Amino acid sequence: MLNGFLALLIAQQDTAPTQVVPPAVSQFSVSNPIRLAMTPKLDGIIEAEEWDPLATGVDGTTYMQWEPGVLYFAGTSQSASGVKISLDLNGDGWLAGDDNYEVRLTPQFSMRRLINDATTGASWAEVPLVADTVQLATANEGTGFRYELQIPDTVLPKFKLGQNIGVRVDAIGDVSAEPAPYAPRQTSTVRLAMERASGIPAGLEWAPEYITRTVSPGQAIKIRLNFVNKGEGKVGRIDLRTSGFASVFTGIQNLPFPEFDRKGRAFVDYDARVANGAPFGYTVLNARLTNVDGTETSIQSSYRITDILNIEPNLKLDGGKPGEPRVVKGEILLRSASENGIKGKTIVDAPEGWAVRKGGVQNFSIYQSRGLARIRVELIVPAEFTGLVPLPIRVQVGEREIEKIAFIVIK
C-alpha cells in the first residue's frame, strides 16, 4: 500500500511542478474527540458557553459542534489568506474514498472535494450548490477575521449521531506553496454525540434517561441521570444547570448526592421548567459531581428546546431522467413537542411551474402528548428544471405559523 502511494507521488510530481509536498504530515490534536450537539447563534460573536472548543493554535481557539444534519465551526484567522477546514466525513483516512472535503474561508466561503482517479491521480473539484445552503457570519479580528459557520448536509453525506469524522483546521498560508492534492493530511477523528463525561472515577458508570429529549418554552423537561457504582469512590454532591443561552431560562439544582442502594445504583432527576422566550436549539445539561475526596466529575447531555411543533421533511427526487417531467415525493413528519394535542394545517409552497399532486394543503390532528402526524407529499417537476430548490413548508396552528425550508436537489 505504501509503495503504491509513493509511486503515485513520484508519477504525479512531473504533472504538477508548481505544487509542493510537505516534508512531514503535521499532527492536529483536539481538546476532546467527543463533540456535543449545541446550537450557536451565527452573528460573528463568539460568546461564553456558545461554542465547544476543538483545538488551540497560533490563531487562537477553533470550535466545532453539531446537531442532526448540521456541522458548526467557529474561530479566528490571522492569516492574510484565511483558514481551511479539512473534513474526512467517513473518518476512514485522508485520500480514502470520495468523502474528503476542504472548506476555505477567505473570509468568503468555498468548498471542494478530493477526487481520486486511478489513471489521472488526485485532483480537486468544487462542490456544486453547497454555497447556497451554508450560513456564514464574519467580523473583523485584528488583521484577520472571526467566523461562525453552519454547514448542512443537504448536498453532502449525512451528519448523524455516532458518526466519526476526521477534521483539522489550518491557516491557508502561502497559496503559491499549496500542497498537491495527493499529499496526505493528518486529521483527528471526532465523534458526533449527545453525551460525554470527564474525570469519571474508576467503577462509576452513568447513563441519561429521557422521556423525550425535546421541550418547548413554558413547559418542563425531566432528565434522569442513572448511576451504578462498582468501585470504592463516594460522591458527596451534584450540581446541575443548563449552559449557554438557555441558562437564564432554566433552573439550577445543587443537591447532596443520594446514597447508592445495595446493588450500587442511584439516580438524580434534573427537573427544569423552560421559561417563555428561551431560544430554540440544542443546549447542554451540565452536571458536576464532587467526590468526598474533593475530585470532580463532569457530565454533559444535550437536549433540544423547540417550538411546539417540529417539521421534519423527507422529500427527494423519485427517479426519472433530465429533460422530462419528474416526481419529488416523500413525507413530512410533524412531531409535537407539546404536552397537549395539536390541530392545524400544512401548506407546501411549490415553486412556480411545479404541480402539486398530493399534500399541497392538508389538515392534521395530533391527539396524544408529544405525538406525530405524517403528511404525504408528491410534486411534479417541470422537464427543464435543475438545481437546488428551497421548498417552504408552513404549518398553521391557530393564529401561529411555523415554517421550515426543505432543500431538494434536482440534477
N, C-alpha and C positions, 0 to 999 in steps of 0.2 A: 504493500500500500504506500509506504514511504518512498520507495524507489520510483513508483509510478508518479507520485506527486512531484518529486524532484525533476523527473524527466519532463513533466508538463511545464515546470518553471523554466527549464533551460530552453525548451522548444519555443516558448512564448516571449522570451526576452528579445528575440530578433524582431518580433512583430510590434513591440511596444517599447521602443528605445527611450522615450521620454519619461516612462514611469519607473519608479524605483521600488524595490522590495526592502522593507525594513530589516536590519541585521538581526533583530530578535523580535519575538512576539511579546509585547508588554502585558503584564498581569493587570486585571481590573478587579479590585476587591470591593465587595459590597458590605454594608454595615450589618444587614440581616437579609438572608435569602428569602424569607417569608414575607410576601407583600400583601398587605391588608386591603380590603375593599373600603375605600374612602372617596367621597365626592368633594372636590375642591370648588371654589369659585374661580372662574377664569377671568381675572381682572388685571393681571400683571403685577399683583402684590402678593408676596409670599408671607402669610400670616402665621402666628403661633398655632401649632397643632393642626394646621390646614393640610400639611404635606408630610409624607413619610420619607425620612432621609434614606437615600440609596448609597451614596458614596461621597467622600470628600477629597478634593484635589486642588490643584493650583488655582482653579477658577472658583473655588468655594464648594458649597454643598450642592449636589444634584439630588433630585427626588423622583420617586416612582411609586405609583399605586394603581388601582384598577377598580372597576366594577363590571359586572357581566356585560360583555360586548364592547368594553372601552378600556384603553390604557391611558394613563395620565403621566406626564413628565413635567418637571419644572427645574429651574436652576438659573445660573448666570453664565455669561460668556464674556470674557475679557479679550478674546481673540478677534483680530480685525476681520477674520474670515468667518467666524461663527462657531457653531457647535454641530457635531454629528452624533447621532444615536444609532448604534448597531443593534439589530434585532434578529435573533435566531428563533423564530416563532415556534419551532418544534423542539427546541433545546437539544438538537442532535449533532451540534457542531457546525461551525462556520465552514462553508464550501460543501456541506452535505445537503442534498435535496434542493428544493426550489423555494424554501421558506426563509431565506436570508435577505433582510431589507436594511436600507440605510436611510435615516431621516436626516435632512440638513436644515438648519435654521441659520439664516444669514443677515437679519432675522426672518426673512421670508421663508416659507415652508416649501420643501420639495422632498420627494421620496422616490427611491429607486430600488429595484430588486436585482439580486445577483443571478445571472443566467449561466448555468454550467452546460457546456456543449462538448461532447467527446471529440468532435472534429475541430471546431474553431476555438475551443477553450472558454474561459470565463469572460463575461462582459456585463456591463450594467444596462438596465432598461428602466425607463421611467414607469412608474405605476400609474396607469390612467385612472382618472375620476377620483382618486383618493383626496386630492386637494380640495375638492368640492364638499367633502364631508367632515374634515377636521375643523377644530376650533383652536385658535392661537391668540394669546394675549401677550404683548411685549411692552416693556418700559425701559427707558434709558437707565443704565447702571454704570457710572463712571465712564470709561472709554468704550464700554461694551453695552450689553443689554441683558435684561432679565426676561425670562419667558415662562409661560404656563401653557401647556399643550394637551389637547384631548385628541386621541386617535381612535375612532370607532372601527369596528371590524366589518363595515359594510361591504368593502371590496377586498378584504383580507381574510386569512384564516381566523376562525372564531377564537375569541378570548373567553375562557371559561374556567370555572372553579377547578383547582387541582392541576392546571396546565403548567408545565415547565417551559420557561423562556430564557434563552441566552441573551444577555444585554451588556452593553458597555456604552459609556458616554465620553467623548473626547473633543478637545478643540480641533477645528479643521486644520489650522496651521497653514503652512506654505502650500498653496494649491499646486504650484509647479512641481512639488515633490510628492504628489499624491501616489500612494502605493498602487501597484497593479491590482486589478480586480481579483486575481487568483491568489493574492497574498493572504495568508491566514490571519485571523483575528482571534484573540483570546477573550471570549465573553465569559461572564459569570452567570451561572444558572440560578434563576429565581423561580419561586412557585407562587401562583395566584391562590390566595387563601382567604378564609373568613375568620380564622383564629390563629393566635400564636402566643407563645409564652417564653419567658426567660427567667433564669435563676430557680428553676423548679428543684426542690430538694430531692435527693435520692429516695425513691419509693413512693412519691406523691404523684398520683395521676388525676387528671381532671378532664371534663367534657361539658360543653354548654348544652342546655336543653331549651328549645323554643317551641311554644305552641305555634307561633308564626314569627318570622324574622322581620316583619313589617309593622309599622304603626303610623297612624295619622295624627296630626296635631289635634289636641283636645281629647285624645284617648290615651290609654295606658298600655304598657308592654311589660311582661314579666319574663325575665331571663333567669333561669335556674342554672347555677354552677354546681355540678356534681363532682365530688372529690372522693378518692379512695386512697387511703394511706397504708402502704405496705412497708414503710420504713419506720425509723425511730424518731424522726423530726416532729416537732409540735408547733402548730400555728397559734399565734396569740390573738391577732385581729385581722380584719379585712376591711379595706376602704374601697368603695365603688363610686364611679362617676362616669358620665359621658364626656368625651373630649371634643374639641373643635367648636364649630359654630353652634352646635346643638347644646353645648354645655350650659348656657344660661336658660335653656328651655326645659331642662330635665333636673332631676334631683340628685343629691349626694347622700350616700349611706356610709356611716362609719360604725362598724359592729365588732363586738368580740366574736372570734371565730367559734362556731359551735363544736361541741365535743364529738369526736368520732365514735360511732357505735361499735358493738362487739365485732362486726365484720370490717371495721376500718372505714366506714362510709360516713360522709357528711354532705350537706348541701346548703347553699346560700342563695336566696332569691333577691334579685335586683328588681325592684318594683319602681318603674318610672312613669309618671304621667307627663306626656309631652305637651307643653303649653302651646296655645294657638300662636301662630306666627313663626314657628320653628321652620328652618329651611329644609327643603326636600333634598334627599340624597342619602348615601351611606355614611354612617357615623360609627364611632367605636366606643364600646363599653370598656373602661379600664378598671381592672381590679388589682389592688396592691395588697399582697399578703405579707404581714410582718411576723416572722417566726420568733419564738421565745428567746432565741439567741441573738436577735437583732437583725438577722439577714432578711432580705426582701425578695419576693417573687412577683413578677409582673405577668398578668394575664390579660389578653385583649380579645374581643369578639366584635365583629362587625354586624350591625343591624341597619335597617333602612327606614327612614322617615319619608312617607309618601302622601300623595293626595288620597282621597277616599277611594279612588279607582285607578288601577294601573292598566294601561293599554299596551298589550304585547302582540304586535303584528308578526305574522309568519307567512309572508307572501313572496312568491317567486315566479319567474318565468317558467311556464309549463310546456317545454318543447317548442316545436315549430322551427321555421327557417327564416333568416333575414330576407326581406323583400316580399313577405306575405303576412297577413294578419296573424297575430299570435295571442296567446292567452296568459294572463297573470292570475294565479289562483292560490288559495290557501285559506287561512282563518285568522281572525283577530280574537285573542283572548282578553276578556275583561275580568281582571282579578280584583275583587273587593278587598280593601284594607279597613273596612268599617265593621263595627260590631253589629250594625243594623242592616236590614235589607235595602236594596237599591233598585230603582226602576229608572229607565231612561231610554235614550235613542242614540244610535250611532249613525254618523254621516261620513261617507267616504267621498272626498272631493277629487274625482278623477281628472286628469289633465284634459285640456281641450282636444277634441278629436277622438278621445277614448270612449268606448261604450261600456256601460255597467250592466253586466248580465245578472249579477247576484250581489246583494249586500250593500247597495248604494245608500239606502236609508232603511234602518231596521230598529224596531223596538226590542228591548230586552228587560228581563227581570232577574234579579239575584235575590233569592229569598233567605238563604242561610247566612249567618255571620261569616265574613271573610270568604265567601263563596266565589264562584266564577261563572261566566257565560261565554259561549263560543258563537262568533258571528262568521258565517261562511261568506267568502268574497270571490267573485270571478269577474275579471276585467278583460276587455278585448283591446289589444294594442294595434294601432294602425300599421300597415305594412312598412311604411318608410321610417318609422320611429326607431331611434337608437340613442343610447346614452344613459345617464344617471337620472332617475326620476324621483323627486321628492313628492311623496303622496301624503297629503294631510288627512288625518283621521280625527274626527271630532266626536266627542261624547257629550250629550246634553243630559244633565241630571237636575231636574227642577229648573232653577234660574242659573245654574252654574254650567260652564262649558270647559271641558278638559280636552287638550289637543296633543296629539303625538304625530311626528313626521316619520313615516316609513320610507326608507330609500330602497329603490328597486333598480337593478342594473339590467338594461336591455341591450344585448350585444348583437 
